[in-house]
Amino acid sequence: MTNEKETSITRDIQTVCDIVQSSLGPFGANKMIIEANGTVTTTSSGSEIIERLDVSNPAVSLLTTAVSDFSKEHGDGAATAITILGGLLKEANRLLDQGCHPTVIERGYREAMNVASEYLDQYARPLDEFGTAAVARTALTGTRDVSKHTMIAQYITEVLDEVAESDQKSVDQSVKVTSRIGGAQAETQLVPGVVLDLNPAVETMPRSVNHAGVAVLTTTLDVPNVGGTGSSSKTQFHVDSFETRNALSEHERAQFRETLTTAVDAGCNVIFTSMAVNERVVNFLANRGVLAVPQVDDGDLGRIARATGATVVPSLKDVSAESLGQGDINVRRHAGTDMVHVEGRTKSVYTLFCRAPDPRATSEFKASVERALFAAASARDSKTVVPGGGAAVIGASQAVKKHARSISGREQLAVEAFAVALSTVPRALARNGGADGWEAIIQLIVAHTEGRDTYGVDSILGETRDVLADDSLVDPPEQVRATFTVATDLAVQLIRIDEQLAASDLGEKGETTGVDVPDPGSGSMH
């Protein structure tokens, strides 16, 4: 491939990768994103930068989808994966210019990825040597204050000690990370239970119910509509007088009172629902001493059910003694606002309540705490860690470079190119921390060649050091491995695209705009 034939696919993707690369690490630069509606967002989160970009290039859309899926599965590492992708694409373009076929590059990249992955397995250390808090501190890039690192890391460790399984799914069900503008980051709290930034459906409802029978619903709480979707059969009514309409309304209210009485008799005195509570029924509920909280999102419903032992049911008529949970529900003041606090009696559920003085800082800090939580959970799951600060990545790079010597043919060039691409991560960490990126890479290569494989970049100090010494920097190996995999998969997919076609014009020669179509036999990218 020659530079003249290089299309906007490669250029746009490379531009995005370069933007994200400069945001890597605790001292990554913030980006100001101005959306079409005028909304201005500043962030240094790689995944948020990608998701907020308004770019029509379909290859960038492909990257956006991949980053979104990666973040949902692994929580942290999206910026690292994008940085590696940028390095892989630059090296691939150089090899294509030299006449290498995309298939050769793919084979070399995949072989190199396997070597890098094996390096992580070989050099992983037991988590017990460093502790969960060290993993959380390393991933917590939303603040540079060491004391706050220690505080938040301790909270995360406390939470994970209460969770039986530390995989991301169980952590998400057991911990809610929320935020509130105002106050300092040091005012962040770990609150037992689920904190909802919601209020009871009406002020006359109870504000405190201890030893409550908790019902969790997924439908609007309203009187039944005779002949409507909630009925077992459909009936047509011809209402032609006020008396008939009034009688029908009274019949519907009587049905609701009967259903409510059955639920209350079963022990229900608190209701959470993902839908609304209709104005027609709030007084019925308040008069019976029932606290109802509407518009609870699905994630919080799941955490409430987990905390109280409740079974999520479709509607009030499905509530029974068996489906009810148990807990203490109180309207309390958090960060100057009344919020509903749910503390259950079964499994431990926590809310990490983050504070920061302004919207940008609040959003960044919350996202950083979430990443730290999932990184720590990943390390708990594998029970191992690898040196952080890019130490494991530069170590994998050196292992790949050594392996390249055992390969003949042009695939050797691709394997060596993979090694070069990996070095973009510690170089970016050093540069973003105020050090000379290339000088840092030289120092790390010398250290790893001499057997000091725990040397990496400490961005906060702006220097290279033994990252497993005091104030250890450690990463979960599965997250690091995932960055290698997703970056390689995306790079291979992109370099094998040789034409951009509009699906609606496939029958007309010469029209080549629209959807990317890979051609396995191609040797160039236009």
C-alpha positions in Angstrom: 0.0 0.0 0.0 1.3 3.5 -0.8 0.5 6.6 1.1 -1.2 8.0 -2.0 -3.7 5.2 -1.9 -4.3 5.5 1.8 -8.0 6.4 2.4 -9.9 8.3 5.1 -10.5 5.0 6.8 -6.9 4.8 8.0 -6.4 8.5 8.4 -9.5 9.0 10.6 -8.8 5.9 12.7 -5.2 7.0 13.2 -6.3 10.5 14.2 -8.7 9.0 16.8 -5.9 6.8 18.2 -3.5 9.7 18.5 -6.1 11.7 20.3 -6.8 9.0 22.8 -3.1 8.2 23.2 -2.5 11.7 24.6 -5.1 11.0 27.3 -3.5 7.8 28.6 -2.6 7.7 32.3 -3.2 9.9 35.3 -1.8 12.9 33.6 -3.5 12.4 30.3 -4.6 15.5 28.6 -8.3 16.5 28.7 -10.3 16.8 25.5 -13.0 19.3 24.9 -15.8 17.7 22.9 -18.4 20.1 21.4 -21.5 18.2 20.3 -24.0 19.2 17.6 -26.5 20.5 20.1 -23.8 22.8 21.7 -23.1 20.6 24.7 -19.5 20.9 25.8 -17.8 18.0 27.5 -14.2 17.8 28.8 -12.8 14.4 29.5 -9.7 12.3 29.5 -11.5 8.9 29.4 -10.6 7.1 26.2 -13.9 5.3 26.0 -15.9 8.4 26.5 -13.9 10.3 23.9 -14.6 7.6 21.4 -18.3 7.3 22.2 -18.9 11.1 22.0 -17.1 11.6 18.6 -19.5 12.5 15.8 -17.6 11.0 12.9 -19.3 9.6 9.8 -16.5 7.2 8.8 -17.9 3.7 9.1 -14.5 2.4 10.3 -14.7 4.8 13.3 -18.1 3.4 14.0 -16.6 0.0 14.0 -14.0 1.2 16.6 -16.8 2.8 18.7 -18.7 -0.4 18.9 -15.6 -2.4 19.8 -14.6 0.1 22.5 -18.1 0.1 24.0 -18.2 -3.7 24.1 -14.7 -3.8 25.6 -15.6 -1.3 28.3 -18.7 -3.2 29.3 -16.8 -6.5 29.6 -13.5 -5.3 31.2 -14.3 -1.9 32.7 -10.8 -0.5 32.2 -8.1 -0.5 29.5 -9.9 1.0 26.6 -7.4 3.8 26.2 -4.5 1.3 26.3 -6.2 -0.9 23.6 -6.7 2.2 21.3 -3.1 3.3 21.9 -1.9 -0.2 20.8 -4.2 -0.1 17.8 -2.7 3.2 16.7 0.8 1.7 16.9 -0.3 -1.5 15.0 -1.9 0.5 12.2 1.2 2.7 11.8 3.4 -0.3 11.6 1.0 -2.1 9.2 1.0 0.9 6.8 4.8 0.9 6.8 4.9 -2.8 5.9 2.2 -2.4 3.3 4.3 0.4 1.7 7.2 -2.1 1.6 5.1 -4.6 -0.3 3.9 -6.9 2.6 0.6 -8.6 1.9 -2.2 -8.1 4.5 -2.3 -11.9 5.1 1.4 -11.9 6.0 0.8 -9.0 8.5 -2.2 -10.8 10.0 -0.2 -14.0 10.6 2.7 -12.1 12.1 0.4 -10.0 14.4 -1.5 -13.0 15.6 1.6 -15.0 16.4 3.1 -12.0 18.2 -0.1 -11.6 20.2 0.1 -15.2 21.3 3.7 -14.6 22.5 2.7 -11.5 24.3 -0.1 -13.3 26.0 2.2 -16.2 27.1 4.6 -13.6 28.6 1.8 -12.3 30.8 1.1 -15.9 32.1 4.8 -16.5 32.7 5.5 -13.3 34.6 2.2 -12.9 36.5 2.6 -12.6 40.3 0.2 -13.8 43.1 -2.3 -11.1 44.0 -1.7 -11.8 47.7 1.8 -10.3 47.5 0.4 -6.9 46.8 -3.3 -6.9 47.7 -6.4 -5.7 46.0 -5.9 -2.1 47.1 -2.7 -1.9 45.0 -4.7 -2.8 41.9 -7.4 -0.2 42.7 -4.8 2.5 43.3 -3.1 1.8 40.0 -6.4 2.1 38.0 -7.6 5.1 39.9 -6.5 7.8 37.4 -9.3 10.3 38.2 -7.3 11.8 41.1 -3.6 12.4 41.7 -3.9 12.8 45.4 -2.1 9.8 47.1 -4.3 10.0 50.2 -7.5 9.8 48.1 -6.0 6.8 46.2 -5.5 5.1 49.5 -9.0 5.9 50.8 -10.9 4.8 47.7 -8.7 1.7 47.3 -9.6 0.7 50.9 -13.3 1.2 50.1 -13.0 -1.0 47.0 -11.2 -3.7 49.0 -13.9 -3.6 51.7 -16.6 -4.0 49.1 -14.9 -6.9 47.3 -14.2 -8.7 50.6 -18.0 -8.9 51.0 -18.7 -10.2 47.5 -18.5 -13.9 47.2 -17.5 -13.9 43.5 -15.4 -11.0 42.3 -16.2 -11.2 38.6 -17.6 -8.0 37.0 -21.2 -9.2 36.9 -21.4 -9.9 40.6 -19.6 -6.7 41.4 -22.1 -4.7 39.3 -24.9 -6.3 41.2 -23.3 -5.7 44.6 -21.9 -2.1 44.2 -23.4 1.0 42.8 -21.0 3.9 42.0 -22.8 7.2 42.0 -21.8 10.8 42.2 -23.0 14.2 43.3 -21.7 17.6 42.4 -20.5 19.6 45.4 -18.0 18.9 48.1 -14.4 17.5 47.7 -13.2 14.1 46.6 -12.2 13.5 50.1 -15.9 13.5 51.1 -16.5 10.3 49.1 -18.3 7.7 51.2 -18.9 4.0 51.2 -22.5 3.6 52.2 -24.0 0.2 53.1 -27.1 -0.4 51.0 -28.5 1.1 47.8 -28.8 4.9 47.6 -31.4 6.2 45.1 -31.5 9.8 43.9 -35.3 9.5 44.0 -38.2 10.4 46.3 -41.4 8.7 47.4 -44.3 9.0 45.0 -46.1 11.5 47.3 -44.9 13.4 50.4 -47.6 11.9 52.6 -46.0 8.5 52.3 -43.8 7.2 55.2 -40.2 8.4 55.2 -38.9 5.5 57.2 -40.0 1.9 57.2 -37.9 -0.6 59.2 -38.2 -4.4 58.9 -40.1 -3.6 55.7 -41.6 -6.1 53.3 -40.2 -5.0 50.0 -41.9 -5.6 46.6 -39.9 -5.0 43.4 -42.1 -4.5 40.3 -41.5 -3.8 36.6 -44.8 -2.2 35.6 -46.8 1.0 36.2 -48.6 0.9 39.5 -52.2 1.8 38.6 -55.8 0.7 38.9 -56.6 -2.2 36.5 -58.2 -1.2 33.2 -61.2 -3.4 32.6 -61.0 -4.9 29.1 -57.4 -3.5 28.8 -54.1 -5.2 28.4 -54.1 -6.4 32.0 -57.3 -8.3 31.7 -57.5 -12.0 31.0 -60.1 -11.4 28.2 -61.0 -8.5 26.1 -64.4 -7.0 26.5 -66.0 -4.1 24.7 -68.0 -1.6 26.8 -70.4 1.0 25.4 -70.4 3.7 28.1 -73.2 6.1 27.3 -74.0 7.8 30.7 -72.2 9.4 33.6 -73.6 6.8 36.0 -72.1 4.0 33.9 -68.7 5.6 33.7 -68.7 6.3 37.4 -69.7 2.7 38.2 -66.9 1.4 35.9 -64.4 3.7 37.6 -65.5 2.6 41.0 -65.2 -1.1 40.0 -61.6 -0.5 38.8 -60.7 1.3 42.1 -62.3 -1.5 44.1 -60.2 -4.0 42.2 -57.0 -2.1 43.0 -58.0 -1.8 46.7 -58.5 -5.5 46.8 -55.1 -6.2 45.1 -53.4 -3.7 47.5 -55.1 -5.3 50.5 -53.9 -8.7 49.5 -50.3 -7.4 49.1 -50.4 -5.6 52.4 -51.8 -8.6 54.2 -48.9 -10.6 52.7 -46.5 -8.1 54.5 -45.8 -5.6 51.7 -45.3 -2.0 52.9 -42.6 -0.8 50.5 -42.8 -0.9 46.7 -40.1 -0.2 44.1 -41.0 -0.1 40.5 -39.2 0.7 37.2 -42.3 2.4 35.9 -44.6 5.2 37.2 -47.0 5.3 40.1 -50.2 6.8 38.8 -51.7 9.8 40.6 -55.0 7.9 40.9 -53.4 5.4 43.4 -50.9 7.4 45.4 -53.5 8.2 48.1 -54.6 4.6 48.3 -51.0 3.7 49.0 -50.3 6.5 51.4 -53.4 5.8 53.4 -52.4 2.2 53.9 -48.9 3.3 55.0 -47.2 2.0 51.9 -44.0 3.7 50.7 -43.8 3.6 46.9 -40.7 4.7 44.8 -41.2 5.0 41.0 -38.8 5.2 38.1 -36.1 3.0 39.6 -33.7 1.9 36.9 -33.1 -1.7 36.1 -29.6 -1.9 37.7 -30.9 -0.5 41.0 -33.9 -2.8 40.9 -31.5 -5.7 40.6 -29.4 -4.4 43.5 -32.5 -3.9 45.7 -33.7 -7.4 45.0 -30.2 -8.8 45.8 -30.0 -6.8 49.0 -33.4 -7.6 50.3 -33.9 -11.0 48.9 -37.0 -9.9 46.9 -38.1 -11.6 43.7 -38.8 -9.2 40.9 -42.4 -9.6 39.7 -44.4 -8.0 36.9 -47.2 -6.3 38.9 -48.8 -5.8 42.3 -51.2 -8.7 41.8 -48.1 -11.0 41.6 -46.8 -9.9 45.0 -46.9 -12.6 47.7 -45.2 -13.4 50.9 -42.7 -15.5 49.0 -41.8 -12.7 46.6 -41.2 -10.1 49.3 -37.8 -9.1 50.5 -36.8 -7.7 53.9 -34.9 -4.5 54.7 -34.8 -1.0 56.2 -35.9 1.8 53.9 -35.3 5.4 54.9 -35.3 8.8 53.2 -32.0 10.3 54.3 -30.0 13.4 53.3 -27.0 12.7 51.2 -24.9 15.6 49.7 -27.6 18.1 50.6 -30.4 16.2 48.9 -33.1 13.8 50.3 -32.5 10.3 48.8 -34.0 6.9 49.4 -31.7 4.6 51.3 -32.3 0.8 51.1 -30.4 -1.5 53.4 -31.3 -5.2 53.0 -31.0 -8.2 55.2 -29.6 -10.8 52.8 -26.5 -10.2 50.6 -24.3 -7.1 51.1 -24.8 -4.3 48.7 -22.9 -1.0 48.8 -23.0 2.4 47.2 -19.8 4.3 46.6 -20.9 7.9 46.8 -18.4 10.0 44.9 -18.1 13.8 45.5 -16.3 16.4 43.4 -16.7 20.2 43.1 -17.8 20.6 39.4 -19.6 18.5 36.8 -16.4 17.6 34.8 -14.5 16.5 37.9 -17.5 14.6 39.2 -17.9 12.6 36.0 -14.2 11.9 35.6 -13.8 10.8 39.2 -16.9 8.5 39.1 -15.7 6.9 35.9 -12.2 6.4 37.4 -13.7 4.8 40.6 -15.7 2.4 38.4 -12.6 1.4 36.4 -10.6 0.9 39.6 -13.4 -1.3 41.0 -13.6 -3.6 38.0 -9.8 -3.8 37.7 -9.6 -4.9 41.3 -12.4 -7.4 40.7 -10.6 -8.8 37.6 -7.4 -9.3 39.7 -9.5 -11.0 42.4 -11.0 -13.3 39.8 -7.6 -14.4 38.4 -5.8 -14.1 41.8 -2.8 -12.7 39.9 -1.3 -9.4 38.8 1.3 -8.1 36.4 3.6 -5.1 36.9 1.9 -1.9 35.9 3.1 1.4 34.5 3.6 -0.3 31.1 6.1 -2.7 32.6 4.2 -5.8 31.5 3.6 -4.3 28.1 7.3 -3.4 27.4 8.2 -6.9 28.8 5.8 -8.5 26.3 7.3 -6.3 23.6 10.8 -7.5 24.3 9.6 -11.1 24.4 7.9 -10.7 21.0 11.1 -9.1 19.6 13.2 -12.0 20.8 10.7 -14.5 19.3 10.9 -12.7 15.9 14.5 -13.9 15.5 13.2 -17.5 15.3 11.0 -16.7 12.3 12.0 -16.6 8.7 10.4 -14.7 5.8 8.3 -11.5 5.9 6.2 -12.6 8.9 9.3 -11.8 10.9 8.8 -8.2 9.9 5.2 -8.2 11.1 6.2 -9.8 14.5 8.9 -7.1 15.0 6.3 -4.5 14.0 4.0 -5.8 16.7 6.7 -5.4 19.3 7.3 -1.8 18.2 3.6 -1.1 18.4 3.4 -2.3 22.0 6.1 0.2 23.1 3.7 3.1 22.3 2.0 2.4 25.7 4.9 3.1 28.1 6.1 5.9 25.7 2.7 7.6 26.0 2.6 7.2 29.8 6.0 8.8 30.1 5.3 11.6 27.7 1.9 12.4 29.4 3.7 12.4 32.8 6.1 15.1 31.6 9.1 12.9 30.8 10.8 12.3 27.4 9.0 9.3 25.9 11.9 7.9 23.8 14.3 8.3 26.7 11.9 6.4 28.9 11.7 3.6 26.3 15.4 3.3 26.1 15.7 3.1 29.9 13.0 0.4 30.1 14.6 -1.7 27.3 17.9 -1.6 29.1 16.3 -2.5 32.4 14.4 -5.5 30.9 17.4 -6.7 29.0 19.3 -6.8 32.2 16.6 -8.8 33.9 14.9 -6.0 35.8 11.5 -6.9 34.3 9.5 -5.0 37.0 10.6 -1.6 35.6 7.8 0.6 34.2 6.7 4.2 34.1 5.4 6.0 37.2 3.5 8.8 35.6 2.8 10.6 38.8 6.6 10.8 39.6 7.4 11.3 35.9 10.1 8.7 35.9 10.9 5.0 35.3 11.3 2.8 38.4 10.7 -0.6 39.8 6.9 -0.5 39.9 6.7 -3.5 42.3 8.7 -1.7 45.0 7.0 0.8 47.4 3.6 2.0 46.3 3.3 -0.8 43.8 1.7 -0.3 40.4 0.0 -3.6 39.3 -2.6 -4.5 36.7 -4.9 -7.4 36.3 -3.4 -9.7 33.6 -6.7 -10.5 31.9 -7.4 -6.8 31.2 -3.9 -6.3 29.8 -4.4 -9.5 27.7 -7.7 -8.2 26.5 -6.1 -4.9 25.2 -3.7 -7.0 23.1 -6.5 -9.1 21.7 -9.0 -6.3 20.8 -6.3 -4.1 19.3 -5.0 -6.9 17.1 -8.4 -8.0 16.0 -9.3 -4.4 15.0 -6.0 -3.8 13.3 -6.3 -7.0 11.2 -9.9 -6.2 10.3 -9.0 -2.7 9.1 -5.8 -3.6 7.1 -7.8 -6.3 5.2 -10.3 -3.7 3.9 -9.4 -2.8 0.3 -12.6 -1.1 -0.9 -15.4 1.0 0.5 -18.7 0.2 -1.2 -22.3 1.4 -0.9 -24.5 -1.7 -0.5 -27.2 -0.2 -2.6 -24.9 0.3 -5.5 -23.2 -3.1 -5.6 -24.5 -3.7 -9.1 -23.0 -0.5 -10.5 -19.3 -0.4 -11.2 -17.3 2.5 -10.1 -19.4 3.5 -7.1 -17.4 2.9 -4.0 -18.8 4.8 -1.0 -20.6 3.5 2.1 -20.0 0.2 3.8 -16.5 -1.4 4.3 -16.3 -4.8 2.6 -13.2 -6.9 3.4 -11.5 -8.8 0.5 -9.4 -11.7 1.8 -7.3 -11.7 -1.3 -6.4 -8.0 -1.3 -2.9 -6.7 -1.1 -3.7 -3.1 -0.6 -6.1 -0.6 1.1 -7.6 2.1 -1.1 
